Amino acid sequence: MTIPMLYSKLHRATVTGADLHYEGSIAIDTGLITAAKLRPLQLVEIYNINNGERFATYVIAGAPGEVSLNGAAARRVQKGDLLIVCAYAQIASEEADTHQAKIVLLGEGNVIEKTFDQ
C-alpha cells in the first residue's frame, strides 16, 4: 500500500506575472525548483493565500525570481498574490512514519529565507 504525502513545498511564493495566452503551467525560478526538489513537468497543487483558490498545474523552468502562472491558471491569481506550491508523492506505508518533506520558505522577491525537512 502507498499513502499520498507531501513531498515538497514552496511557502509564500509571490506571483510575478500571469499570462492567459501562454500554454498552461507555473514557471518557477530554476533555483527554487532545485531547492524544493521539483522537476520540470511535475504536477503541483497551488494554494492562493490571497483569495483561497486551489488548483493544479505543472512546473516549467522560469527566470531568476519568477513565479508566474500561465494559461487558464492565470485567471486564478494576480501579480503580488502569495502562493503555496505543493508536490505530493506516493510513499510506501512502511516508510510513511519516517518520511520527511522538503520545505522552502520564501521572502520578498522570492528569495529563499529558510529550507528544512519536516
JOCOR-V669540 format. One record per pair of residues at least 12 apart in sequence whose C-alpha atoms are under 10 Angstrom apart, sorted by the first residue. I is the first residue (numbers start at 0). J is the second residue. D is the distance in Angstrom with one decimal. If there is no record, write none. Layout:
I,J,D  I,J,D
This chain:
0,89,9.2  0,90,8.5  0,91,6.1  0,92,5.9  0,93,8.7  1,88,9.2  1,89,5.5  1,90,5.1  1,91,4.3  1,92,5.3  1,93,8.6  1,94,9.1  1,95,8.5  2,87,9.9  2,88,8.0  2,89,5.3  2,90,5.2  2,91,6.3  2,92,6.1  2,93,9.7  2,94,9.4  2,95,7.3  3,87,6.4  3,88,5.5  3,89,4.5  3,90,6.2  3,91,8.9  3,92,9.5  3,95,9.2  4,86,8.7  4,87,5.4  4,88,5.6  4,89,6.3  4,90,6.6  4,91,9.9  4,95,8.0  4,98,8.5  4,99,9.3  4,100,8.4  5,85,7.1  5,86,6.1  5,87,4.4  5,88,6.4  5,89,8.9  5,90,9.3  5,98,9.1  5,99,8.2  5,100,5.9  5,101,8.6  5,102,9.6  5,117,9.6  6,35,8.8  6,36,8.5  6,37,9.0  6,85,7.5  6,86,5.4  6,87,4.7  6,88,5.6  6,89,8.8  6,90,9.1  6,98,8.7  6,99,7.5  6,100,4.7  6,101,6.5  6,102,8.7  6,116,9.8  6,117,9.7  7,34,9.4  7,35,5.7  7,36,6.9  7,37,7.5  7,43,9.6  7,84,8.3  7,85,5.9  7,86,5.3  7,87,6.9  7,88,9.0  7,99,8.8  7,100,5.1  7,101,4.5  7,102,5.7  7,103,7.9  7,116,8.8  7,117,9.3  8,34,9.7  8,35,6.4  8,36,9.1  8,37,9.1  8,43,9.4  8,44,9.6  8,45,9.9  8,83,6.9  8,84,5.5  8,85,4.5  8,86,6.4  8,87,9.0  8,100,7.6  8,101,6.4  8,102,4.9  8,103,6.0  8,104,8.2  8,114,9.8  9,31,7.9  9,32,9.0  9,34,8.9  9,35,6.6  9,37,9.9  9,45,9.7  9,82,8.0  9,83,5.7  9,84,5.0  9,85,6.6  9,86,9.1  9,101,8.7  9,102,6.4  9,103,4.9  9,104,6.1  9,105,7.1  9,109,9.7  9,111,9.3  9,114,9.4  10,46,9.6  10,48,9.9  10,81,8.5  10,82,6.7  10,83,4.7  10,84,6.6  10,85,8.4  10,102,7.4  10,103,6.1  10,104,4.9  10,105,6.0  10,106,9.0  10,109,9.7  10,111,9.7  11,46,9.7  11,47,9.1  11,48,7.9  11,80,8.8  11,81,5.1  11,82,5.1  11,83,5.5  11,84,8.3  11,103,9.0  11,104,6.7  11,105,5.7  11,106,7.2  11,107,9.0  11,109,8.2  12,27,9.4  12,31,9.7  12,47,9.5  12,48,9.7  12,64,9.6  12,65,9.3  12,66,7.0  12,67,9.9  12,79,9.2  12,80,8.2  12,81,5.4  12,82,5.0  12,83,6.4  12,84,7.6  12,103,9.5  12,104,8.2  12,105,6.0  12,106,7.6  12,107,8.5  12,108,8.5  12,109,5.8  12,110,8.8  12,111,9.6  13,47,9.8  13,64,9.1  13,65,8.5  13,66,6.6  13,67,8.7  13,77,9.7  13,78,7.7  13,79,5.6  13,80,5.7  13,81,4.7  13,82,6.3  13,83,9.2  13,105,8.4  13,106,8.4  13,107,7.6  13,108,7.1  13,109,6.2  13,110,9.8  14,26,9.9  14,27,9.7  14,47,9.6  14,64,9.6  14,65,7.6  14,66,5.2  14,67,5.6  14,68,7.6  14,76,7.5  14,77,6.9  14,78,5.0  14,79,5.1  14,80,5.4  14,81,6.4  14,82,7.3  14,108,9.5  14,109,8.8  15,27,9.8  15,64,8.0  15,65,5.9  15,66,5.4  15,67,5.4  15,68,8.5  15,77,8.5  15,78,5.3  15,79,6.3  15,80,8.4  15,81,9.8  15,108,8.7  15,109,9.1  16,65,7.9  16,66,7.0  16,67,4.6  16,68,6.5  16,69,8.4  16,73,8.3  16,76,8.7  16,77,7.4  16,78,5.3  16,79,8.2  16,80,9.7  17,66,8.9  17,67,5.4  17,68,4.7  17,69,5.6  17,70,8.1  17,71,9.6  17,72,8.2  17,73,4.9  17,74,7.9  17,75,9.2  17,76,7.3  17,77,7.0  17,78,6.9  18,67,7.7  18,68,6.5  18,69,4.8  18,70,6.2  18,71,8.7  18,72,8.8  18,73,5.8  18,74,8.7  19,68,8.1  19,69,5.6  19,70,4.4  19,71,6.0  19,72,7.6  19,73,5.3  19,74,7.0  20,69,7.2  20,70,5.6  20,71,8.3  20,73,8.9  21,68,9.0  21,69,5.4  21,70,5.1  21,71,8.8  21,73,9.2  22,68,9.7  22,69,6.2  22,70,5.1  22,71,8.4  22,72,9.8  23,56,7.2  23,57,7.8  23,58,9.5  23,59,9.6  23,68,7.5  23,69,4.8  23,70,4.0  23,71,6.3  23,72,6.8  23,73,8.3  24,40,8.4  24,41,9.9  24,42,9.4  24,43,9.6  24,55,8.9  24,56,5.4  24,57,5.0  24,58,5.9  24,59,6.6  24,60,9.9  24,67,8.4  24,68,6.1  24,69,5.2  24,70,6.8  24,71,8.7  24,72,7.4  24,73,9.0  25,39,9.8  25,40,9.5  25,42,9.9  25,43,8.8  25,45,9.2  25,55,9.5  25,56,6.7  25,57,6.1  25,58,5.1  25,59,6.1  25,60,8.4  25,61,8.4  25,65,9.5  25,66,6.8  25,67,5.6  25,68,4.6  25,69,6.1  25,70,9.0  25,72,8.2  25,73,9.0  25,84,9.6  26,39,9.2  26,57,8.6  26,58,6.1  26,59,4.8  26,60,5.4  26,61,4.6  26,62,8.0  26,65,6.7  26,66,5.5  26,67,5.2  26,68,6.5  26,69,7.7  27,39,9.3  27,58,6.9  27,59,6.4  27,60,5.5  27,61,4.6  27,62,7.2  27,63,8.2  27,64,7.8  27,65,5.5  27,66,4.6  27,67,6.8  27,68,9.0  27,109,9.8  28,59,8.8  28,60,6.2  28,61,4.5  28,62,5.1  28,63,4.9  28,64,5.5  28,65,5.0  28,66,6.5  28,67,9.3  28,109,8.6  28,110,10.0  29,59,8.6  29,60,5.5  29,61,5.9  29,62,6.9  29,63,6.9  29,64,8.8  29,65,8.7  29,66,10.0  30,60,9.2  30,61,9.1  30,62,9.0  30,63,7.3  30,64,8.6  30,65,10.0  30,110,9.6  30,111,9.3  31,60,9.5  31,61,9.4  31,63,8.8  31,64,8.5  31,65,9.3  31,66,9.4  31,103,8.2  31,105,9.3  31,109,8.5  31,110,8.6  31,111,7.8  32,58,8.4  32,59,8.9  32,60,7.6  32,61,9.0  34,101,8.2  34,102,8.7  34,103,7.0  34,111,8.7  34,114,7.8  34,115,10.0  35,84,9.7  35,85,9.4  35,86,9.1  35,100,9.1  35,101,6.0  35,102,6.7  35,103,6.2  35,104,9.8  35,114,8.5  35,115,9.8  36,86,9.3  36,100,9.7  36,101,7.3  36,102,9.6  36,103,9.8  37,58,7.9  37,59,9.8  37,85,9.5  37,86,7.6  37,101,9.8  38,57,9.2  38,58,6.9  38,59,8.0  38,60,8.7  38,86,10.0  39,57,7.5  39,58,5.0  39,59,4.9  39,60,6.4  39,61,10.0  40,56,8.9  40,57,5.2  40,58,4.9  40,59,6.0  40,60,9.0  41,56,8.3  41,57,5.2  41,58,5.5  41,59,8.3  41,86,8.0  41,87,9.9  42,55,7.0  42,56,5.8  42,57,4.4  42,58,6.7  42,85,9.0  42,86,6.8  42,87,8.4  43,55,5.6  43,56,5.7  43,57,5.6  43,58,7.1  43,83,10.0  43,84,6.5  43,85,5.6  43,86,4.8  43,87,7.5  44,56,6.6  44,57,8.4  44,83,8.2  44,84,5.9  44,85,5.2  44,86,6.4  44,87,8.4  45,57,9.7  45,72,9.5  45,75,9.9  45,82,6.6  45,83,5.9  45,84,4.8  45,85,6.5  45,86,9.1  46,75,9.9  46,76,10.0  46,81,8.6  46,82,5.6  46,83,5.0  46,84,6.5  46,85,8.1  47,75,8.1  47,76,7.3  47,77,9.7  47,80,7.0  47,81,6.1  47,82,4.6  47,83,6.5  47,84,8.8  48,76,9.9  48,80,7.2  48,81,5.4  48,82,5.6  48,83,7.2  49,76,8.6  49,77,9.2  49,79,9.2  49,80,5.8  49,81,6.2  49,82,7.9  50,75,8.5  50,76,8.1  50,77,9.6  50,80,8.3  50,81,9.3  50,82,9.8  51,75,9.5  51,82,9.6  52,75,6.6  52,76,8.2  52,82,9.6  53,72,10.0  53,75,8.5  53,82,9.7  53,83,9.6  54,72,7.7  54,75,8.4  54,84,10.0  55,72,8.3  55,84,9.4  55,85,9.4  55,86,9.9  56,68,9.0  56,69,9.3  56,70,9.7  56,71,9.6  56,72,7.6  57,86,9.8  58,84,10.0  63,108,9.6  63,109,8.9  63,110,9.6  64,107,9.7  64,108,6.2  64,109,5.5  64,110,7.2  65,108,8.6  65,109,7.5  66,78,9.5  66,82,9.3  66,108,9.8  66,109,7.9  79,108,10.0  81,105,10.0  83,104,9.6  83,105,9.9  84,103,9.9  85,102,9.3  86,100,9.4  86,101,9.8  87,100,9.1  88,100,9.8  97,117,9.9  98,116,9.3  98,117,8.3  99,115,9.3  99,116,5.6  99,117,5.0  100,115,8.3  100,116,5.3  100,117,5.2  101,114,7.2  101,115,6.0  101,116,4.7  101,117,6.6  102,114,5.5  102,115,5.3  102,116,5.9  102,117,6.9  103,115,6.8  103,116,8.8
